[in-house]
Amino acid sequence: MSAFSGDGVLRPLWDIGHRTAAGQQDLNIARLWVEFAPQLGPGETANVRLAPLQPEQWQHLKPGDVITMHEAQPAAGIAEIIEVLPPRV
């Protein structure tokens, strides 16, 4: 994976624990912003904000949960949930 812009344009797929009826991963989309940096490169860490396309699908997540980003194969990254805020209206 190469560096990506942290400006909220990227909308990667995330494994947040949902499964299809057949038991396969059912990935969810969330727009991604990197805090205090214009981009994030391979092996780098940063605080990011996610804006889920379907917030109701993400309601089960809580601080300490770990989710996986699937923008490429193998998985492109992992995130640990540190805060959950209600969707803005």
Backbone bond lengths (Angstrom), bond angles and torsions (degrees), N, CA, C in turn:
res aa  C-N    CA-C-N  psi(-1)  N-CA   C-N-CA  omega(-1)  CA-C   N-CA-C  phi
1 M - - - 1.448 - - 1.517 108.76 -
2 S 1.309 116.57 146.36 1.458 121.17 177.68 1.528 109.26 -104.98
3 A 1.333 115.95 173.48 1.465 120.76 177.76 1.526 109.54 -60.34
4 F 1.325 115.55 150.53 1.458 119.24 176.74 1.523 109.69 -132.58
5 S 1.318 114.99 154.54 1.453 122.29 -179.51 1.515 110.03 -67.11
6 G 1.316 116.43 141.33 1.455 120.97 -179.51 1.508 113.68 -99.63
7 D 1.330 117.92 20.67 1.458 121.69 -171.80 1.531 115.12 -92.55
8 G 1.311 118.71 11.22 1.457 120.97 176.96 1.515 115.14 90.81
9 V 1.328 117.42 3.70 1.465 120.28 179.08 1.528 110.56 -78.53
10 L 1.329 117.27 -37.99 1.470 121.59 -179.11 1.525 109.67 -65.76
11 R 1.326 115.66 133.20 1.467 122.61 177.61 1.528 109.27 -126.92
12 P 1.335 116.40 72.30 1.463 118.42 -176.47 1.526 113.17 -73.31
13 L 1.317 114.15 164.78 1.463 122.90 174.73 1.527 108.41 -88.65
14 W 1.325 116.29 142.40 1.464 122.14 -178.43 1.520 110.64 -127.98
15 D 1.338 115.41 138.74 1.467 121.45 171.04 1.516 106.05 -90.30
16 I 1.339 115.94 104.59 1.468 120.48 -179.79 1.527 110.87 -110.41
17 G 1.336 115.43 18.56 1.459 120.86 173.10 1.516 116.31 102.84
18 H 1.321 118.56 -2.93 1.465 120.00 179.75 1.525 110.99 -80.06
19 R 1.328 115.18 149.25 1.460 121.68 178.99 1.528 109.47 -130.34
20 T 1.337 115.14 150.70 1.458 121.00 174.72 1.527 108.41 -75.66
21 A 1.320 116.70 172.80 1.468 121.15 177.01 1.528 111.17 -59.58
22 A 1.349 116.80 -28.03 1.463 121.72 179.34 1.528 112.14 -85.00
23 G 1.354 117.96 -1.43 1.461 121.36 177.34 1.515 115.08 90.37
24 Q 1.326 117.53 5.51 1.470 120.60 179.15 1.522 110.33 -86.40
25 Q 1.344 116.07 161.32 1.466 120.93 176.72 1.520 110.50 -56.86
26 D 1.318 116.07 136.07 1.461 122.04 173.43 1.525 105.50 -117.12
27 L 1.326 116.58 100.30 1.456 122.25 -172.16 1.523 111.74 -81.60
28 N 1.339 115.43 150.23 1.457 122.57 -178.36 1.522 109.97 -121.22
29 I 1.338 116.52 147.67 1.466 122.55 -176.38 1.522 110.44 -97.24
30 A 1.348 115.45 139.86 1.467 121.25 172.61 1.523 108.96 -147.26
31 R 1.320 116.09 133.25 1.466 121.05 173.39 1.525 107.99 -67.64
32 L 1.335 117.86 144.79 1.459 123.43 -172.84 1.522 111.27 -124.03
33 W 1.338 116.03 128.49 1.471 122.94 172.77 1.513 108.50 -118.57
34 V 1.333 117.70 134.06 1.457 122.75 174.37 1.523 107.25 -92.56
35 E 1.310 117.00 128.60 1.464 121.27 -179.08 1.529 110.23 -81.70
36 F 1.315 116.45 132.27 1.462 124.41 171.63 1.521 114.17 63.62
37 A 1.333 118.10 24.12 1.467 121.49 176.86 1.531 108.57 -154.24
38 P 1.330 117.19 142.08 1.465 119.41 -179.64 1.526 113.62 -74.16
39 Q 1.337 117.07 -21.41 1.455 120.76 179.45 1.516 109.91 -156.08
40 L 1.332 115.30 169.98 1.462 122.16 177.99 1.516 107.55 -131.90
41 G 1.327 116.43 126.84 1.453 121.46 -177.39 1.518 112.60 -103.80
42 P 1.335 116.50 170.44 1.468 121.56 179.31 1.532 111.21 -55.36
43 G 1.316 116.46 132.07 1.457 122.38 177.92 1.516 114.36 80.79
44 E 1.330 118.43 -6.77 1.460 121.01 179.69 1.526 109.91 -85.73
45 T 1.327 115.25 155.91 1.458 120.87 175.87 1.520 108.75 -123.37
46 A 1.317 115.78 152.40 1.462 121.41 179.15 1.518 108.90 -165.36
47 N 1.318 115.13 161.02 1.462 119.47 168.84 1.513 107.25 -77.58
48 V 1.326 115.64 134.88 1.466 120.78 177.96 1.525 108.68 -130.64
49 R 1.309 114.32 159.92 1.460 120.84 173.15 1.518 107.91 -115.95
50 L 1.318 115.21 137.76 1.458 121.10 177.10 1.523 108.99 -113.97
51 A 1.318 115.80 137.78 1.462 122.07 174.66 1.524 106.86 -119.78
52 P 1.332 117.25 96.36 1.468 120.94 -177.51 1.522 112.78 -62.33
53 L 1.328 115.65 141.97 1.452 121.55 175.42 1.533 110.24 -65.95
54 Q 1.332 116.75 -36.75 1.468 122.73 178.31 1.536 108.36 -124.23
55 P 1.332 118.24 83.34 1.473 121.13 -174.65 1.525 114.14 -54.26
56 E 1.322 117.71 -32.53 1.465 119.91 -178.84 1.528 112.04 -62.52
57 Q 1.334 117.88 -24.96 1.462 122.01 178.63 1.536 112.17 -74.02
58 W 1.328 117.11 -16.12 1.468 123.05 -174.08 1.521 112.87 -103.79
59 Q 1.311 119.13 0.22 1.459 122.84 -172.19 1.526 114.54 -62.87
60 H 1.313 117.86 -21.60 1.463 120.79 -178.59 1.526 113.16 -78.44
61 L 1.336 118.03 -13.24 1.461 120.50 -177.21 1.527 111.29 -75.32
62 K 1.345 114.73 146.47 1.465 120.87 -179.88 1.524 108.94 -143.06
63 P 1.340 117.51 161.62 1.465 119.44 178.44 1.533 111.60 -52.03
64 G 1.317 114.45 135.76 1.469 121.77 -178.02 1.517 113.04 100.73
65 D 1.329 118.50 -21.52 1.469 121.24 177.05 1.527 109.33 -66.93
66 V 1.319 116.83 146.93 1.464 122.67 178.22 1.527 107.54 -116.99
67 I 1.345 115.89 130.57 1.457 122.19 179.21 1.526 108.60 -122.46
68 T 1.327 116.70 158.98 1.460 121.92 -174.59 1.519 110.64 -117.50
69 M 1.346 115.96 133.25 1.459 122.18 177.66 1.524 109.12 -90.59
70 H 1.325 116.19 130.45 1.461 122.60 -179.08 1.519 109.94 -120.07
71 E 1.313 116.59 73.30 1.463 120.51 175.41 1.522 109.66 -93.34
72 A 1.323 115.99 -13.74 1.462 122.44 -179.23 1.520 107.82 -155.45
73 Q 1.324 116.54 173.01 1.463 121.72 173.85 1.519 108.09 -110.20
74 P 1.302 121.75 130.87 1.461 125.11 -3.25 1.527 110.47 -69.63
75 A 1.318 116.38 -173.19 1.468 120.87 -178.38 1.526 110.26 -50.07
76 A 1.331 115.92 141.95 1.460 121.36 -174.40 1.519 113.35 -86.32
77 G 1.312 118.57 -21.10 1.458 120.25 -179.03 1.509 111.53 178.79
78 I 1.330 114.42 173.01 1.455 120.61 176.38 1.528 108.21 -129.76
79 A 1.320 115.31 156.28 1.456 121.07 177.07 1.517 108.69 -137.46
80 E 1.323 115.89 138.52 1.455 121.16 172.30 1.517 107.18 -102.80
81 I 1.309 116.43 127.62 1.455 121.77 179.57 1.536 108.51 -70.09
82 I 1.342 117.03 123.47 1.458 120.36 177.96 1.527 112.22 -111.83
83 E 1.342 116.44 -18.37 1.456 120.05 179.19 1.521 108.67 -158.47
84 V 1.317 116.55 143.38 1.466 121.89 177.54 1.525 106.80 -123.66
85 L 1.317 116.38 124.61 1.464 122.23 177.97 1.509 109.54 -117.69
86 P 1.331 118.33 149.20 1.458 119.93 177.73 1.521 109.76 -67.82
87 P 1.340 117.96 154.32 1.471 120.82 178.52 1.526 110.43 -61.97
88 R 1.325 115.34 145.31 1.464 120.09 174.11 1.511 108.75 -80.18
89 V 1.304 115.56 141.26 1.470 120.49 -179.65 1.521 109.70 -92.36
